[in-house]
Amino acid sequence: MHWPAARCKTWALLATRRTRQLYRSRPLVGAWALAIATAAVFASSATAVGDPVLVGAGDIAWCGGTGDSATAALIRKIPGTVFDAGDNAYQYGSTADYANCYDPTWGAFKSRTRPAPGNHEYMTSGARGYFGYFGVRAGSSSKGYYAYDLGTWRIYALNSNCWAVGGCQRGSPQEVWLRHDLAAHPHSCVLAYWHHPLFSSGTHGNDAEVRPFWDDLYAAHAEVVINGHDHDYERFARQTPSGSLSARGIREFVVGTGGRSHYPFRTIRPHSEVRNSTTFGVLKLTLHPTSYDWRFVPVAGRTFADSGSTSCH
């Protein structure tokens, strides 16, 4: 190839996930040089960034076991925002429980964790150990519920310890806040997590007290609810708050698999699609602008898995 006498030399920035190096390109001319170099930068950046990930579980840390260490090893390899679905530090959610049991394992991800409280957090008065450990990341200590955006999704961390926050019934402070925030922040895709499940085939079973949360989320066309409390993994089909199958319903995941222990299943509830009560692990959700992928990731040495994809309503 013969090049003009007046030549310009350009530099193209090639980016990868792990390194950014400056490579000298072959001589290019004028606008073509700028266009190609710019395209390389934008294409590599899009690949590196990707869509946001939300990963976590409930019923996690106990100084008398090693399950939380095994699940922490999984999260260590998964970039993204971490959720705690309650009962994060056994036995009492105390300052000592968080310092001695939770912090050595899942505490490694504290700066990227958005927690929700469980009933064991409130075994310490006012859930002081929980709020003291997470600080502002747990929301106001008088509430324990909050919302945030993750990519194009609106995420709600709610407090299902209803007795501690003025109830969960329609008209309660938390329900009114949730209903108003959903109206004020309309999103194509909405996800919420809290501790006690409305639907569960596990030992604790269904908890109707959180039905008003479902009513508000269903009215806003939410996609996903994540809970813990029962120490197992269960995935439900999309359903309404009353438990009827519906293409515009909410898919619920019970993910009480953070490491504390395993509970057996009792009464299998309608529309329960997948269940496992012997495997610790975490739920990983990749949140695309108009859909999501889910994958249950088991701890090392276990083979149970569950995965799929669904479009937002």
N, C-alpha and C positions, 0 to 999 in steps of 0.2 A: 504494500500500500504506500502511495506517495502522499506525503503531508505538505501543506503549504509552508512557505518559508517562515511566515509569522505564525508561530504556534503558541498555544497556551497550555500550561500544565495544571491539572486540577487534582484535588484531593477528595476521595470518597470515604465517608465514614461508614464503616461496617460494624454494626452492633450485634452482639449476641447476648444470651442471658448471663454469661459469666464474665465476658471480657469485652472491653471496648478498645479497639486498636485502630490506628490511623494507617491506612494503606495508600501508597502512591499509585494512582491509576495510570494507564496509558494516556498519551495526549488526546484530549478531546477538544472540540471546537465550539466556541460561542455558547448559544442557548442550549444546545444538546448536552453540553457538559453540566450545566446547572440543573437541567431537568433530570438527568440520570442520577446525579449525586443526591439530589433532593428526594427522589423516589426511593433510593436505597435507604436513606435515613428513616423515612416514614414507614416503609415496609418493615424494617427491622424493629422499629419501636413498637409497632402494633403487635408483632409476634411476641415481643418480650413482655409487654404489659398484660395482655389477655383480659378476660372477664374476672370479676372478683370471686373469691372463694370464701365460704362460711363453713367452718368445721368445728366439731365439738361433740359433747355428750353431757349427760347428767349423772349424778350419783357416783362421785369420783374418788376422792382421796381418803384413805384410812391408813393410819400408821401401822395397823396390824396385818397389812397385806401388801402385795406387789402389783396388783392389777393396774393401779394408777401410773406406776412407772412404765408399764407396758403400753398403755394408751398414750402417755406422754411421748414415748419414742415414735409413735405414729405422727403426732402433730408436729414434732420437731422437723419432719420431712415434708410437711405440707404448708406452704406459705398461705397467708390469708388471715381473715378475722376469725378469732376463736370465740365460740359461745359456750357458756356453762349453763346447763338447764336445771340447776338447783341441787341441793345436798352435795355441795362441792367439797366440804371438809367435815368428815365425821370425827367424833360422834355428835358434838354439840355446836359445831360452827363457831367455836370460841377463837379468841386471839391465838391461843396455843395450838389449836387444831390447824388453823391456817398457817402458822409459822412452822410447825413441826411436820405436818402431814401433806398439806397442799403445796406449800411453797417449794419444797425440794423437787417436786415433779412438774405439775402444771404451772407452778409459779414462774417457770422459765419463759412463759408466754404472756405474762401479766400485762405487758405494755400493748398487746394486741387482743386482749380478751374483753368481751362485753358480757358480763355475767347476769344471771337471774337468780334470785334466792329460792331455796327450798325450805321445807318444814324444819330440817335439822339446823338451818341457820338461825331460826327463831327459838331454838332450845337455849340459846344465849339471849338474854333479855335485849329486846330491840334490835336483834341481829347485829350487835355491836362488833363482833369479830369480823363479820362479812363486810360491813360498811367501812370499818376501820382499815381492813386490808385493801379493798379495791378503791376506796376514796370516791372521787367524783365519777369514776367509770361505772359505778353501780347506781348512779342517780341519787336523788335526795334520800337521806336516811329515814325520812318520814313517809316516803313513798315506795322506793325500790322499783319503780317502773319508769321507762323512758323510751325514746325512739331515735333512730338515726338512719341516714341514707348510706347505702352500700352499692356503688355503681348506680344503676337506674332503679334499684329496689328500695322500698321503704321497709325498715326492719323495726319490730316492736319487741322489747324485752319487758315482760309483764310480771306482776307479783301476785301469785295465786294463793298466798297466805292471807286470805281475804279478811280474816278476823283482825289482822294487824294493821290494815290500811283502810278501815272504814267500810269493809264489805266489797263484794264484786257484783252485786245485783245492779240492775238498770237504775240509774240515778245516783249510784255511789260515785265518790270522787274519781276513782280510777276508770270506771266505765264511761263517765261523762268525758274525761280527758281523752280516752281512746277514741270515742265516737267523734269528738270534735277534731282531733288530730288527723284522723282518716279523711274527714271532709276537707280539712285545710291543706292536706298534702296528697292530692290524688296521684297515684302512681299506677302504671300498668301492671306491676308485679309487687305483691305485698307478702311478707312473711312475719310470723310472730312466734316467740318461744316463751315458755314459762314452765313451772315444775309439774303441776298436777294435770293429768290428761282428762279430757272429756270422755274419750273412748279408750278402753284398755281391756285386754284379755288377761292381764296379769293379776297378781295377788291382790293389789289394792282395787282394781277394777275401775269402772266409770266414776267420774267426779262431776256431778251435775252443777256444782256451785260455779264452775267456770263457763257455763253455757252462755251468759251474756257477752263474754269475750267473743265467742264464736258467732253470736248473732250479729255483732258489729262488724266483725271481719268478713263474714259471709256477705253482708249487705254491701261491703266495699269491694267485693270480688277478690278477696285474698286467695293466695295460692297454697300456702304451706303453714302448718302449725307443728312445732316441735316441743315435746315434753320429756320428762323423766319420771321419777317417783317409783314406777315399777322397774325392777332391775332386769330388764330384758330389752330386746329389739322387736318392734312391731311396726309394720307399715299398713296403712289403711287405704282403700280406694277413696276417690273423691266423694265426699258426702256433705249433706246439709247439717245444720246444727241439730236437727231432730233425728239424724242417722239414716236418711234416705239417700240412695245413690243419686248422683247428679253430676253431669258433665261440667257444671259451673260450681261444683262443691269444692271443699277444702281437703287437701291431702294431709293426714296427720301421721307423724312419725313419733313413736315412743323410743327414746334412746337413753335408757337408764343403764348404759353399758360402760360407764367411765372407769370402772375398776373396783367398786366397793364389794359387790357380791352378785349372785344370780338368784332370781326368784322364779318359781315354776309358773306356768300358765294355769289359769283356773277355768272360767267360763269364756269360751271363744266367742267374741263379739261379731255381729254381722259386718261384712265388708272388710274383715281382716284378711289381708292378702299374703303377707309374709311374716313369719315369727321365728325367733330363736332365743333360747333362754340359757345358753351355755357358752356364749362368746363375748368377751370384752372387745370393744372397738369404738370407732368414732364415725360419725356421719359427715361426709363431705358433700357440700352443695356448690356447684358452679353456677353462678347467677348471670345468665345472659340477658340482654335487653328485653327479650320477649319470651324467654323460656328458661328452664333450669335442668341441670343434670344432678342426680343424686347417686351416691355410692357409699355403702357401708364398708368401712375398711377394718378388717379384723386384726387383732394383735398377732405378732409373730407366732407361727406354729398352728394357727387355726385357719380353717378353710371356708367357713361360712361367709358369704358375701351377698349383697343385694345392690342392684343398680338399675337406672332407667333415666328417661328424659320425658319432660312434659312441657307443652307450651302454656304460657300464661293465658288467662281468659281473655 
